[in-house]
């Protein structure tokens, strides 16, 4: 106990830290008050909460005690009616999107990596390759600067309410992210192998295949599966724009005030995301061990 008291007395005493903590606390309290967040909890709000929680129960069980068999029958009918199809569509959108994003991102990552182009200025003006790198990086910035939802709104106007607007929206945004991360991973590679190959007259393609691809592939796969997790989650959300996936049926249930169906479909979306996270974690762990 004495040691604890001694350590407490000898602790660093920085006035700036204390003032910063005090200012942060005051700012939180101030925004809570000035933002009109302080509201009294009346009986009507409590009634709304109770009603909402009541309507989250499966409809056949809302006016009776909970029965597992009835709940299973209700959930099975809901899965048969729309659950399985919506889950399949959501997964298909995410897989198609990440495949396209991986291809486009990798294609843009190669010219965006400065060490890839640096060794080939002998056959073209250096200014040319500087422009190539700059253009590739600007494209990557543009792609990832526009959120998936904005891409989806634009593509819905062009392609209509099919699965393709969601696929392309996710692919465009994630290709910018994958391309950026991949270009940085390539730039972090050791340049000895690339210099050796270019010194003996290897072409650009030969250098990429023999030196860049084997060294960068493990990290590129990590980026690929990491972004696939995001695509699984966002494919569910984009369904709210009218694409027949889980998000579409969640929005439909919300519009009809079928909160039991809405909650069940939300749980299905969370289940898909968890499955995607498990698969991604296993693959990334395998890639790390293999590399």
C-alpha positions in Angstrom: 0.0 0.0 0.0 2.8 2.4 0.8 4.4 1.7 -2.6 1.1 2.6 -4.3 1.0 5.8 -2.4 4.6 6.6 -3.2 4.0 5.9 -6.9 0.9 8.1 -6.9 2.8 11.0 -5.3 5.6 10.5 -7.8 3.4 10.4 -10.9 4.1 12.8 -13.7 2.2 16.1 -13.1 1.7 17.8 -16.4 -0.6 20.8 -16.3 -1.2 20.7 -20.0 -2.6 17.2 -19.8 -4.9 18.2 -16.9 -6.1 21.3 -18.7 -6.7 19.3 -21.8 -8.8 16.7 -19.9 -10.8 19.5 -18.3 -11.4 21.3 -21.6 -12.5 18.0 -23.2 -15.0 17.4 -20.3 -16.3 20.9 -20.6 -16.7 20.6 -24.3 -18.6 17.4 -24.0 -21.0 18.9 -21.4 -21.3 22.1 -23.5 -22.2 20.4 -26.7 -24.7 18.1 -24.9 -26.5 21.2 -23.5 -26.2 23.6 -26.5 -27.0 20.8 -28.9 -30.4 20.4 -27.3 -29.6 16.8 -26.4 -31.0 17.1 -22.9 -34.5 15.9 -22.9 -36.7 14.6 -20.2 -37.8 11.0 -20.6 -41.5 11.0 -20.5 -44.1 8.3 -20.2 -44.7 8.4 -23.9 -41.1 7.6 -24.7 -41.1 4.7 -22.3 -44.3 3.5 -24.0 -42.7 3.7 -27.4 -39.7 1.7 -26.2 -41.9 -1.0 -24.7 -44.0 -1.1 -27.9 -40.9 -1.4 -30.0 -39.4 -4.2 -27.9 -42.7 -6.0 -28.0 -42.9 -5.8 -31.8 -39.4 -7.2 -32.2 -40.8 -10.6 -31.1 -41.9 -12.8 -33.9 -45.5 -11.9 -34.8 -47.0 -15.3 -33.8 -45.4 -14.9 -30.3 -46.3 -11.3 -29.6 -49.5 -12.1 -27.6 -48.4 -15.4 -26.1 -45.5 -16.9 -24.2 -42.3 -17.7 -26.1 -42.4 -21.1 -27.9 -39.2 -22.3 -29.7 -41.1 -24.4 -32.2 -43.3 -21.5 -33.2 -40.3 -19.2 -33.5 -38.4 -21.8 -35.7 -41.5 -22.3 -37.9 -41.8 -18.5 -38.4 -38.1 -18.0 -39.1 -38.1 -21.0 -41.5 -41.0 -19.5 -43.5 -39.3 -16.1 -43.6 -36.0 -17.7 -44.8 -37.9 -19.6 -47.5 -39.8 -16.6 -48.7 -37.0 -14.0 -48.9 -34.0 -14.8 -46.5 -32.1 -17.3 -48.6 -32.4 -15.4 -51.8 -31.4 -12.1 -50.2 -28.4 -13.7 -48.5 -27.3 -15.2 -51.8 -27.7 -11.9 -53.6 -25.7 -10.1 -51.0 -22.9 -12.6 -51.1 -22.9 -12.6 -54.9 -22.7 -8.8 -55.0 -19.8 -8.7 -52.5 -17.8 -11.4 -54.4 -18.3 -9.9 -57.8 -17.4 -6.4 -56.5 -14.2 -7.5 -54.8 -13.0 -9.5 -57.8 -13.4 -6.5 -60.0 -11.9 -4.2 -57.4 -8.9 -6.5 -57.1 -8.3 -6.5 -60.8 -8.8 -2.8 -61.3 -6.8 -1.9 -58.2 -3.9 -4.0 -59.1 -3.8 -2.7 -62.7 -3.7 0.9 -61.3 -1.2 0.0 -58.5 1.6 -0.9 -60.9 1.8 2.4 -62.7 1.2 4.2 -59.4 4.2 2.6 -57.8 7.2 4.9 -58.4 9.8 2.1 -58.1 8.1 0.2 -60.9 8.5 3.0 -63.4 11.8 4.4 -62.1 13.8 1.6 -63.8 12.4 2.2 -67.2 13.3 5.8 -67.9 16.0 4.7 -70.2 13.6 3.8 -73.0 11.2 6.8 -72.5 11.6 10.3 -71.2 11.5 10.6 -67.5 8.7 13.2 -67.7 6.5 10.7 -69.4 6.7 8.2 -66.5 6.2 11.0 -64.0 3.0 11.9 -65.8 2.0 8.2 -65.8 2.5 7.9 -62.0 0.7 11.1 -61.3 -2.3 10.1 -63.5 -2.6 6.7 -61.9 -2.5 8.2 -58.4 -5.1 10.9 -59.3 -7.4 8.1 -60.6 -7.0 6.2 -57.3 -7.7 9.3 -55.3 -10.8 10.0 -57.3 -12.2 6.5 -57.0 -11.8 6.2 -53.3 -12.9 9.9 -52.6 -16.5 9.1 -53.8 -18.4 6.9 -51.3 -20.0 3.7 -52.4 -23.5 5.2 -51.8 -22.8 8.1 -54.2 -21.5 5.8 -56.9 -24.6 3.6 -56.4 -27.0 6.6 -56.8 -25.3 7.6 -60.0 -25.2 4.1 -61.4 -28.8 3.4 -60.5 -29.8 6.3 -62.7 -27.9 4.7 -65.6 -28.5 1.0 -65.1 -31.7 0.8 -63.2 -32.5 -1.2 -60.0 -30.4 -4.3 -60.7 -27.5 -5.8 -58.9 -25.0 -4.2 -61.2 -25.1 -0.7 -59.7 -24.2 -2.1 -56.3 -21.4 -4.3 -57.8 -19.9 -1.5 -59.7 -20.3 1.0 -56.9 -18.4 -1.3 -54.5 -15.8 -2.2 -57.1 -15.0 1.4 -58.1 -14.6 2.6 -54.5 -12.6 -0.4 -53.3 -10.4 -0.4 -56.4 -9.2 3.0 -55.3 -8.4 1.7 -51.8 -6.8 -1.5 -53.0 -4.8 0.3 -55.6 -3.5 2.8 -53.1 -2.5 0.2 -50.5 -1.0 -2.1 -53.2 1.1 0.7 -54.7 2.5 1.6 -51.2 3.2 -2.1 -50.6 5.1 -2.4 -53.9 7.1 0.7 -53.2 8.2 -0.8 -49.9 9.8 -3.8 -51.6 13.5 -4.1 -51.9 14.7 -2.8 -55.2 17.7 -5.2 -55.6 15.9 -7.9 -57.6 14.2 -5.3 -59.9 17.5 -3.6 -60.4 19.2 -6.9 -61.2 16.6 -7.8 -63.7 16.5 -4.5 -65.5 20.3 -4.4 -65.7 20.3 -7.5 -67.7 17.6 -6.2 -70.1 14.4 -7.6 -68.6 11.2 -6.1 -69.8 8.6 -4.4 -67.6 6.3 -7.5 -67.7 9.2 -9.8 -66.9 10.3 -7.7 -63.9 6.8 -7.5 -62.5 6.2 -11.2 -62.9 9.6 -12.4 -61.6 10.4 -9.8 -58.9 7.3 -7.8 -57.9 4.5 -10.4 -57.9 6.1 -13.1 -55.6 7.3 -10.5 -53.1 4.1 -8.4 -52.9 1.5 -11.1 -53.4 1.0 -12.0 -49.6 0.3 -8.4 -48.7 -1.9 -7.8 -51.7 -4.0 -10.8 -50.7 -4.3 -9.4 -47.2 -5.7 -6.2 -48.6 -8.0 -8.1 -50.9 -9.7 -10.1 -48.2 -9.8 -7.2 -45.8 -11.7 -5.1 -48.3 -14.0 -8.1 -49.0 -15.2 -7.9 -45.4 -16.2 -4.3 -46.2 -18.0 -5.3 -49.4 -20.0 -7.9 -47.6 -21.2 -5.3 -45.1 -21.8 -2.6 -47.6 -23.6 -4.9 -50.0 -26.2 -5.3 -47.3 -26.6 -1.6 -46.8 -26.8 -0.8 -50.5 -29.8 -3.0 -50.8 -31.8 -0.1 -49.2 -31.4 1.7 -52.5 -33.8 -0.7 -54.2 -31.4 -3.6 -55.1 -33.0 -6.9 -54.0 -30.6 -7.9 -51.3 -30.9 -8.0 -47.5 -31.0 -4.2 -47.3 -33.9 -4.1 -49.7 -36.0 -6.4 -47.5 -34.9 -4.6 -44.3 -36.1 -1.3 -45.8 -39.3 -3.0 -47.0 -40.0 -4.4 -43.5 -39.3 -1.0 -42.0 -41.7 0.7 -44.3 -44.5 -1.7 -43.4 -43.6 -1.5 -39.6 -42.9 -5.2 -39.5 -40.2 -4.8 -36.9 -39.9 -8.5 -36.2 -39.0 -9.2 -39.8 -36.7 -6.2 -39.9 -34.8 -7.4 -36.8 -34.5 -10.9 -38.2 -33.1 -9.7 -41.5 -30.7 -7.4 -39.7 -29.4 -10.5 -37.7 -29.0 -12.3 -41.0 -26.8 -9.4 -42.3 -24.7 -9.5 -39.1 -24.4 -13.3 -39.5 -23.1 -12.9 -43.1 -20.6 -10.3 -42.0 -19.3 -12.5 -39.2 -18.9 -15.5 -41.6 -17.0 -13.2 -44.0 -14.8 -12.0 -41.1 -14.0 -15.6 -40.1 -13.2 -16.7 -43.7 -11.1 -13.5 -44.2 -9.2 -14.1 -40.9 -8.4 -17.7 -41.7 -7.2 -16.8 -45.2 -5.1 -13.9 -43.9 -3.6 -16.1 -41.2 -2.7 -18.7 -43.7 -1.1 -16.1 -46.0 1.0 -14.7 -43.1 2.3 -18.2 -42.2 3.0 -19.0 -45.8 4.9 -15.7 -46.3 
